[in-house]
């Protein structure tokens, strides 16, 4: 894994999908009753304890919904490693990309209200939404915003959030993103399209933001009073978990405004088990909560319907994954950030759902426990999901460590790299030697990037963000990991002509500007 995805582990393993933990299921025709589910709980709790050790997770909160009731809640472990405050069912966690299903449902509500159509071209509502391919740009529809079938590079431009770029730049950056797959034919996981969709939902509902619209149309009617979407809100809540990155042991990290909060509808929500249980009850009620119909069954069904295949049985719908089984479906999404991992899913025909929230930087444990639960509810063959998931998690983390660029001394002609460089999307970067170290300052965001030369290729540089100002808490989430790799490019006679990021998730080039 190149350097940039190291900082995006939350985005790529959890705002993205940890698919390896989920295996095909064999469902039964009729769902269990509450008593049958309650019989599973003692063994589920053993799995939680074993999983926390296997995945090095400080804290977990779990809730189970059955037949429109929250029938089980429990917290395990601690909110912050090294401290005694326990996790309870009410503890607030970041829920990462499980937010995407909320976004999809706000689209469905807008369609119900006649304010949008699923087939509306996105550019008709948001003219600044432009892609590199003019045809795809024009044919990109509202339904496509959360269907993960754009054909763009997976996770494209997510790294811009860590470099301080704003929402408008993130949306504008899509116009330079390369089309690397066939539109509507291949799965490509994105976050930024949801930002664009959030702007549309807010506009058609006359709200100042997507979250304000979500609060009015979903959170308040569901009674989800503990759910929020800012770092300030989660920190202000006394009973909140702290996120952790995993080194040899879990390391607490600070909250910051970059990822996931800069991603809004793609992953910004903070919530707890009781609130997320209400969300599951709405889904299992097919749009009805108590006596209130908050979204039509027809348009909710649009969000559950598979749109692009990830494999023989697994597909992505609109804000949800759908796992086909011989006797029914599992509808789910995981989520995560640099410090949290989550899983939310349900069995529509068994009237059963589960929410699992953890305070570690990937959803592996949450996915594994959810899979264990689905297998038992559906009477599938017993599998040691926790052991399998932990093995996958260890392999991914080791691979990420091995792929970090090995660095060495500056090249002898490092002085020749100094100068001003420009990008049509990101603005100007000034490269200079400072105290014997090469650096690049992004003038629009004032991010100072420290450049360490590759040991085996002096044209390559590992990029680290200087831990100062608003960037200090961002750097604290990654430790000493580089955030990207760049290559300085030269012409035929050796003159430096520019540099470019090598990571497919950050496809930007800077051209050297001639001195006046």
C-alpha positions as CSV (number, residue, x, y, z in Angstrom):
1,X,0.0,0.0,0.0
2,X,1.5,3.3,-1.0
3,X,2.1,6.0,1.6
4,X,-1.1,8.0,1.2
5,X,-3.4,5.1,2.0
6,X,-1.5,4.6,5.2
7,X,-3.1,7.8,6.5
8,X,-6.4,6.8,4.9
9,X,-6.6,3.4,6.7
10,X,-9.9,4.6,8.2
11,X,-11.1,5.6,4.8
12,X,-9.8,2.6,2.9
13,X,-10.5,-0.2,5.3
14,X,-13.6,1.3,6.9
15,X,-15.0,4.3,5.1
16,X,-14.3,1.8,2.6
17,X,-15.3,-1.9,3.0
18,X,-13.5,-4.7,4.9
19,X,-15.0,-7.4,2.7
20,X,-12.8,-10.3,3.7
21,X,-14.6,-10.8,7.0
22,X,-17.9,-11.5,5.3
23,X,-18.5,-15.0,3.8
24,X,-21.5,-16.4,2.0
25,X,-24.5,-17.2,4.2
26,X,-27.1,-19.9,4.2
27,X,-30.3,-18.3,5.5
28,X,-33.4,-20.1,6.8
29,X,-36.9,-19.3,5.5
30,X,-38.3,-18.0,8.8
31,X,-36.6,-15.8,11.3
32,X,-36.1,-16.6,15.0
33,X,-38.1,-15.3,17.8
34,X,-36.6,-13.0,20.6
35,X,-36.0,-16.0,22.9
36,X,-33.9,-17.7,20.3
37,X,-31.8,-14.6,19.8
38,X,-31.4,-14.1,23.5
39,X,-29.9,-17.7,23.7
40,X,-27.1,-16.5,21.5
41,X,-26.1,-13.7,23.7
42,X,-23.8,-15.5,26.2
43,X,-21.7,-16.9,23.4
44,X,-21.8,-13.6,21.5
45,X,-20.3,-11.9,24.6
46,X,-17.5,-14.5,24.7
47,X,-16.8,-13.7,21.1
48,X,-16.6,-10.0,21.9
49,X,-14.1,-10.5,24.7
50,X,-12.0,-12.8,22.5
51,X,-12.2,-10.4,19.6
52,X,-11.2,-7.4,21.7
53,X,-8.0,-9.3,22.5
54,X,-7.4,-10.6,19.0
55,X,-7.9,-7.1,17.4
56,X,-6.4,-5.1,20.3
57,X,-9.7,-3.1,20.7
58,X,-10.1,-1.0,23.9
59,X,-13.9,-0.7,23.8
60,X,-17.0,-2.0,22.1
61,X,-20.7,-1.2,22.3
62,X,-23.4,-3.6,20.9
63,X,-27.1,-3.4,20.3
64,X,-29.5,-5.9,18.9
65,X,-32.9,-5.0,17.5
66,X,-35.7,-7.6,16.9
67,X,-39.3,-7.1,16.0
68,X,-39.2,-3.3,16.4
69,X,-37.6,-3.5,19.9
70,X,-34.1,-3.0,21.2
71,X,-33.7,-6.3,23.0
72,X,-30.1,-6.2,24.0
73,X,-27.4,-3.5,24.7
74,X,-24.1,-3.7,26.4
75,X,-20.7,-2.0,26.6
76,X,-17.4,-3.7,26.9
77,X,-14.0,-2.4,27.8
78,X,-13.0,1.3,28.2
79,X,-13.5,4.5,26.3
80,X,-9.8,5.4,26.3
81,X,-6.9,3.0,26.6
82,X,-5.1,3.3,29.9
83,X,-8.1,4.9,31.7
84,X,-10.9,3.3,33.7
85,X,-14.0,5.0,32.3
86,X,-16.1,2.2,30.9
87,X,-17.9,1.9,27.6
88,X,-21.7,1.8,28.0
89,X,-24.5,1.5,25.5
90,X,-24.9,5.3,25.6
91,X,-21.2,6.0,24.8
92,X,-20.8,8.1,21.6
93,X,-18.6,6.8,18.8
94,X,-17.8,7.9,15.3
95,X,-19.8,5.7,13.0
96,X,-17.9,6.4,9.7
97,X,-19.3,5.3,6.5
98,X,-22.5,3.9,8.0
99,X,-23.4,7.5,7.5
100,X,-23.8,6.8,3.8
101,X,-27.1,4.9,4.3
102,X,-28.5,8.0,6.1
103,X,-27.5,10.1,3.0
104,X,-29.2,7.6,0.7
105,X,-32.4,7.8,2.8
106,X,-32.4,11.6,2.6
107,X,-32.2,11.3,-1.2
108,X,-35.2,8.9,-1.0
109,X,-37.1,11.4,1.1
110,X,-36.4,14.2,-1.4
111,X,-37.7,11.9,-4.2
112,X,-40.8,11.2,-2.1
113,X,-41.4,14.9,-1.7
114,X,-41.1,15.5,-5.5
115,X,-38.0,17.7,-5.0
116,X,-35.7,15.2,-6.9
117,X,-35.9,12.3,-9.2
118,X,-33.5,9.4,-9.0
119,X,-32.8,10.0,-12.7
120,X,-32.1,13.7,-12.5
121,X,-28.6,14.6,-13.9
122,X,-26.5,15.8,-11.0
123,X,-25.2,18.8,-13.0
124,X,-28.7,20.1,-13.3
125,X,-28.8,20.6,-9.6
126,X,-25.1,21.3,-9.0
127,X,-23.4,22.8,-12.1
128,X,-20.0,22.7,-10.5
129,X,-20.2,18.9,-10.5
130,X,-18.0,18.1,-13.5
131,X,-15.9,15.0,-14.3
132,X,-13.0,14.5,-16.7
133,X,-15.2,12.6,-19.2
134,X,-17.8,15.0,-20.6
135,X,-20.3,12.2,-21.3
136,X,-20.1,10.6,-17.9
137,X,-20.3,14.1,-16.3
138,X,-23.5,14.8,-18.1
139,X,-25.1,11.4,-17.6
140,X,-24.2,11.1,-13.9
141,X,-27.5,10.8,-12.1
142,X,-28.7,11.4,-8.5
143,X,-28.9,7.6,-8.1
144,X,-25.2,7.3,-9.0
145,X,-24.1,9.6,-6.2
146,X,-24.2,6.8,-3.6
147,X,-24.1,3.7,-5.8
148,X,-20.2,3.4,-6.0
149,X,-20.1,2.7,-9.8
150,X,-18.6,6.0,-11.1
151,X,-15.6,4.4,-12.8
152,X,-13.3,6.9,-11.0
153,X,-10.3,5.7,-9.0
154,X,-11.4,4.3,-5.6
155,X,-11.1,6.8,-2.8
156,X,-10.0,9.5,-5.2
157,X,-8.8,12.8,-3.6
158,X,-9.8,11.7,-0.1
159,X,-6.3,12.8,1.0
160,X,-7.1,16.4,0.2
161,X,-9.0,16.6,3.5
162,X,-5.8,16.0,5.4
163,X,-4.0,18.7,3.5
164,X,-6.6,21.3,4.5
165,X,-8.7,21.7,1.3
166,X,-12.3,22.7,1.7
167,X,-15.5,21.1,0.4
168,X,-15.7,23.2,-2.7
169,X,-12.1,22.1,-3.7
170,X,-12.9,18.5,-3.0
171,X,-16.0,18.6,-5.3
172,X,-14.0,20.5,-8.0
173,X,-11.2,18.0,-7.8
174,X,-13.4,15.4,-9.4
175,X,-13.0,17.1,-12.8
176,X,-9.4,16.1,-12.9
177,X,-9.9,12.6,-11.5
178,X,-9.1,9.9,-14.2
179,X,-11.8,7.6,-15.4
180,X,-10.2,4.2,-14.7
181,X,-13.1,1.9,-15.1
182,X,-16.3,1.6,-17.1
183,X,-19.1,3.9,-15.8
184,X,-21.9,1.9,-14.0
185,X,-20.1,-1.4,-14.7
186,X,-17.4,-1.7,-12.0
187,X,-17.4,-1.1,-8.2
188,X,-15.3,1.9,-7.2
189,X,-15.6,3.2,-3.6
190,X,-15.9,7.0,-3.4
191,X,-16.5,9.5,-0.7
192,X,-16.5,12.9,-2.4
193,X,-19.6,12.3,-4.6
194,X,-21.6,12.2,-1.3
195,X,-20.4,15.7,-0.5
196,X,-21.9,16.8,-3.8
197,X,-25.1,15.0,-3.1
198,X,-25.3,16.6,0.4
199,X,-25.2,20.0,-1.2
200,X,-28.1,19.0,-3.5
201,X,-30.2,17.7,-0.6
202,X,-29.6,20.8,1.5
203,X,-30.5,23.1,-1.4
204,X,-33.8,21.4,-2.4
205,X,-34.8,21.3,1.3
206,X,-33.9,24.9,1.9
207,X,-31.4,24.1,4.6
208,X,-28.0,25.5,5.4
209,X,-26.3,22.1,5.3
210,X,-27.0,18.4,4.7
211,X,-26.8,17.7,8.4
212,X,-29.4,20.4,9.2
213,X,-31.7,18.7,6.6
214,X,-30.9,15.2,8.0
215,X,-31.7,16.4,11.6
216,X,-35.1,17.8,10.5
217,X,-36.2,14.9,8.3
218,X,-34.8,11.9,10.1
219,X,-32.9,12.4,13.3
220,X,-35.5,14.5,15.1
221,X,-38.5,12.3,14.0
222,X,-36.6,9.2,15.1
223,X,-35.6,10.7,18.4
224,X,-31.9,10.4,17.7
225,X,-31.0,13.3,20.0
226,X,-27.4,12.0,20.7
227,X,-26.3,11.9,17.1
228,X,-24.1,14.8,15.8
229,X,-21.7,15.5,13.0
230,X,-18.7,17.6,14.4
231,X,-15.6,17.0,16.5
232,X,-16.8,19.7,18.9
233,X,-20.1,17.8,19.5
234,X,-18.5,14.5,20.3
235,X,-15.9,16.1,22.6
236,X,-18.6,18.0,24.4
237,X,-20.4,14.8,25.3
238,X,-19.1,13.5,28.6
239,X,-19.7,9.8,27.7
240,X,-17.8,9.6,24.5
241,X,-15.1,7.1,23.3
242,X,-11.7,8.2,22.2
243,X,-10.4,6.9,18.9
244,X,-7.2,4.8,18.7
245,X,-4.6,3.8,16.1
246,X,-2.9,0.5,16.5
247,X,0.8,0.3,16.8
248,X,2.1,-2.4,19.1
249,X,-0.8,-1.4,21.3
250,X,-3.8,1.0,20.9
251,X,-2.6,4.6,20.9
252,X,-5.3,7.3,21.7
253,X,-5.6,10.0,19.0
254,X,-7.3,13.4,19.1
255,X,-10.4,14.4,17.2
256,X,-9.8,16.8,14.3
257,X,-11.9,18.4,11.6
258,X,-10.4,16.6,8.6
259,X,-11.5,13.0,8.2
260,X,-14.3,12.0,8.7
261,X,-16.0,15.4,9.4
262,X,-14.9,17.1,6.2
263,X,-16.6,14.2,4.3
264,X,-20.1,15.1,5.7
265,X,-22.7,12.7,4.2
266,X,-19.9,10.1,3.4
267,X,-18.9,9.5,7.1
268,X,-19.4,12.4,9.5
269,X,-21.9,11.1,12.1
270,X,-21.2,10.5,15.8
271,X,-23.8,8.2,17.5
272,X,-24.5,5.5,20.0
273,X,-26.3,2.2,20.3
274,X,-29.7,3.5,21.3
275,X,-29.8,6.0,18.5
276,X,-28.5,3.6,15.9
277,X,-31.1,1.1,17.1
278,X,-33.8,3.6,16.2
279,X,-32.3,3.8,12.7
280,X,-32.4,0.1,12.4
281,X,-36.0,0.0,13.5
282,X,-36.8,2.5,10.6
283,X,-35.1,0.2,8.1
284,X,-36.8,-3.0,9.4
285,X,-40.1,-1.1,9.5
286,X,-39.6,-0.4,5.8
287,X,-39.8,3.4,6.3
288,X,-42.2,3.4,9.2
289,X,-41.2,4.3,12.7
290,X,-44.0,3.9,15.2
291,X,-47.0,5.6,13.6
292,X,-44.9,7.8,11.4
293,X,-44.0,7.0,7.8
294,X,-40.7,8.9,7.3
295,X,-39.8,7.5,3.8
296,X,-41.9,5.5,1.4
297,X,-41.2,1.7,1.1
298,X,-40.9,2.1,-2.6
299,X,-38.0,4.6,-2.4
300,X,-36.4,2.9,0.6
301,X,-36.4,-0.2,-1.6
302,X,-34.4,1.7,-4.2
303,X,-31.6,2.2,-1.6
304,X,-31.7,-1.6,-0.9
305,X,-31.6,-2.7,-4.5
306,X,-28.1,-4.0,-5.8
307,X,-26.6,-1.7,-8.4
308,X,-23.0,-3.1,-9.0
309,X,-21.5,-6.4,-8.2
310,X,-18.5,-7.0,-6.0
311,X,-18.7,-10.8,-6.4
312,X,-21.1,-13.6,-7.0
313,X,-23.3,-12.9,-3.9
314,X,-22.2,-9.4,-2.7
315,X,-23.3,-6.2,-4.3
316,X,-23.4,-2.5,-3.6
317,X,-26.8,-0.9,-3.5
318,X,-27.3,2.8,-2.7
319,X,-25.6,3.5,0.7
320,X,-25.8,-0.2,1.6
321,X,-24.1,-3.5,0.8
322,X,-26.4,-6.4,0.0
323,X,-25.3,-10.0,0.6
324,X,-27.5,-12.6,-1.2
325,X,-28.1,-15.9,0.5
326,X,-30.2,-18.9,-0.5
327,X,-33.1,-17.8,1.7
328,X,-32.8,-14.0,2.1
329,X,-30.7,-11.0,2.2
330,X,-28.3,-9.4,4.6
331,X,-28.2,-5.6,4.2
332,X,-25.3,-3.8,5.9
333,X,-22.5,-1.3,5.8
334,X,-19.4,-0.9,7.9
335,X,-17.7,2.3,8.6
336,X,-14.6,3.8,10.2
337,X,-12.3,6.6,10.6
338,X,-8.7,6.9,11.7
339,X,-9.8,5.9,15.2
340,X,-13.1,4.1,15.0
341,X,-14.7,1.0,13.4
342,X,-18.4,0.2,13.1
343,X,-20.9,-2.2,11.5
344,X,-24.6,-1.7,11.1
345,X,-26.7,-4.4,9.4
346,X,-30.1,-6.2,9.4
347,X,-31.9,-9.2,8.1
348,X,-35.1,-7.8,6.6
349,X,-37.0,-11.1,6.6
350,X,-35.9,-12.1,10.1
351,X,-36.8,-8.6,11.5
352,X,-33.4,-8.5,13.2
353,X,-30.6,-6.0,13.1
354,X,-27.3,-5.4,14.9
355,X,-25.1,-2.3,15.6
356,X,-21.5,-2.8,16.7
357,X,-19.3,0.3,17.6
358,X,-15.6,0.1,18.4
359,X,-12.8,2.6,19.1
360,X,-10.0,1.2,16.9
361,X,-9.0,2.4,13.4
362,X,-10.6,-0.3,11.3
363,X,-13.9,-2.2,11.3
364,X,-12.4,-5.7,11.3
365,X,-13.7,-6.7,14.8
366,X,-17.2,-5.1,14.1
367,X,-17.5,-7.0,10.8
368,X,-16.4,-10.3,12.3
369,X,-18.8,-10.1,15.2
370,X,-21.6,-9.1,12.9
371,X,-20.9,-12.1,10.6
372,X,-20.8,-14.4,13.6
373,X,-24.2,-13.1,14.6
374,X,-25.8,-13.4,11.2
375,X,-24.5,-17.0,10.8
376,X,-26.1,-18.0,14.1
377,X,-29.4,-16.2,13.5
378,X,-29.6,-17.8,10.0
379,X,-28.5,-21.2,11.2
380,X,-25.4,-21.3,9.0
381,X,-22.4,-23.6,9.5
382,X,-20.3,-22.4,12.4
383,X,-17.2,-20.5,11.4
384,X,-14.6,-18.9,13.7
385,X,-15.3,-15.4,12.3
386,X,-13.2,-13.6,14.8
387,X,-10.0,-15.7,14.2
388,X,-10.4,-15.3,10.4
389,X,-11.0,-11.6,10.7
390,X,-8.1,-11.0,13.0
391,X,-5.8,-12.9,10.5
392,X,-6.9,-10.6,7.7
393,X,-6.5,-7.5,9.8
394,X,-2.9,-8.5,10.8
395,X,-2.0,-9.2,7.2
396,X,-3.4,-5.8,5.9
397,X,-1.5,-3.9,8.6
398,X,1.7,-5.7,7.9
399,X,1.4,-5.1,4.2
400,X,0.8,-1.4,4.9
401,X,4.0,-1.2,7.0
402,X,6.1,-2.9,4.3
403,X,5.0,-0.6,1.5
404,X,6.1,2.6,3.2
405,X,8.9,4.2,1.1
406,X,12.4,3.6,2.7
407,X,14.1,7.0,2.9
408,X,17.7,8.2,2.8
409,X,19.8,11.4,2.5
410,X,18.9,14.3,0.3
411,X,20.2,14.0,-3.3
412,X,23.3,16.1,-4.1
413,X,21.3,18.5,-6.3
414,X,18.5,19.0,-3.9
415,X,18.9,22.8,-4.4
416,X,17.7,22.4,-8.0
417,X,14.3,21.3,-6.7
418,X,13.6,24.6,-5.0
419,X,11.0,26.8,-6.7
420,X,7.4,27.6,-7.3
421,X,5.0,24.8,-8.6
422,X,1.4,25.2,-9.6
423,X,-1.7,22.9,-9.9
424,X,-4.9,23.9,-11.6
425,X,-6.9,22.4,-8.7
426,X,-4.7,22.8,-5.7
427,X,-3.0,26.1,-6.4
428,X,0.7,26.9,-5.7
429,X,3.3,24.9,-3.8
430,X,6.6,26.5,-2.8
431,X,9.5,24.0,-2.5
432,X,12.6,25.1,-0.5
433,X,15.4,23.8,1.7
434,X,14.8,24.6,5.4
435,X,17.4,23.6,8.0
436,X,18.8,21.0,5.7
437,X,15.4,19.4,5.0
438,X,13.3,19.8,1.8
439,X,9.8,21.1,2.3
440,X,6.8,22.1,0.2
441,X,4.3,24.7,1.5
442,X,0.8,24.6,0.0
443,X,-0.1,28.3,-0.1
444,X,-3.9,27.9,-0.2
445,X,-4.0,25.8,3.0
446,X,-0.7,26.6,4.6
447,X,0.1,23.0,5.1
448,X,3.9,22.5,5.3
449,X,4.9,19.1,3.8
450,X,8.3,17.6,4.9
451,X,9.9,15.7,2.0
452,X,12.2,12.8,2.7
453,X,14.2,11.4,-0.3
454,X,13.8,7.7,-1.3
455,X,16.8,5.6,-0.3
456,X,16.9,3.7,-3.6
457,X,15.4,6.4,-5.9
458,X,16.4,10.0,-5.2
459,X,13.6,11.3,-7.4
460,X,11.0,9.9,-5.0
461,X,10.1,11.6,-1.8
462,X,8.0,10.4,1.2
463,X,5.6,13.2,2.3
464,X,4.9,14.0,5.9
465,X,2.8,16.9,7.2
466,X,4.6,19.2,9.7
467,X,2.8,18.8,13.1
468,X,2.0,22.5,13.6
469,X,-1.2,24.6,14.0
470,X,-4.4,23.0,12.8
471,X,-2.4,20.1,11.4
472,X,-0.9,18.9,14.7
473,X,-4.0,16.8,15.7
474,X,-4.1,15.3,12.1
475,X,-0.5,14.2,12.4
476,X,-1.1,12.8,15.8
477,X,-3.6,10.3,14.2
478,X,-0.9,8.8,12.0
479,X,2.2,8.9,14.1
480,X,5.3,9.0,11.9
481,X,3.5,7.5,8.8
482,X,4.0,9.4,5.5
483,X,0.8,10.7,3.9
484,X,1.9,10.4,0.3
485,X,4.8,9.8,-2.1
486,X,5.8,12.3,-4.8
487,X,8.2,12.1,-7.8
488,X,10.1,15.1,-9.1
489,X,10.2,15.0,-12.9
490,X,12.9,16.3,-15.3
491,X,13.1,17.0,-19.0
492,X,15.6,15.5,-21.4
493,X,18.5,17.8,-20.3
494,X,17.8,17.2,-16.6
495,X,15.9,20.4,-15.7
496,X,13.2,19.9,-13.1
497,X,9.8,20.4,-14.7
498,X,7.4,19.5,-11.9
499,X,6.3,16.9,-9.4
500,X,3.4,14.6,-9.1
501,X,1.8,12.5,-6.5
502,X,2.2,8.8,-7.3
503,X,-0.8,7.5,-5.2
504,X,-3.8,6.7,-7.3
505,X,-6.0,8.2,-4.6
506,X,-4.4,11.6,-5.1
507,X,-3.9,12.1,-8.8
508,X,-2.4,15.6,-8.9
509,X,0.6,17.1,-10.7
510,X,2.3,20.4,-10.1
511,X,4.2,22.2,-12.9
512,X,7.3,24.3,-12.2
513,X,6.8,28.0,-12.8
514,X,9.5,30.0,-14.5
515,X,11.0,32.7,-12.3
516,X,10.1,36.2,-13.4
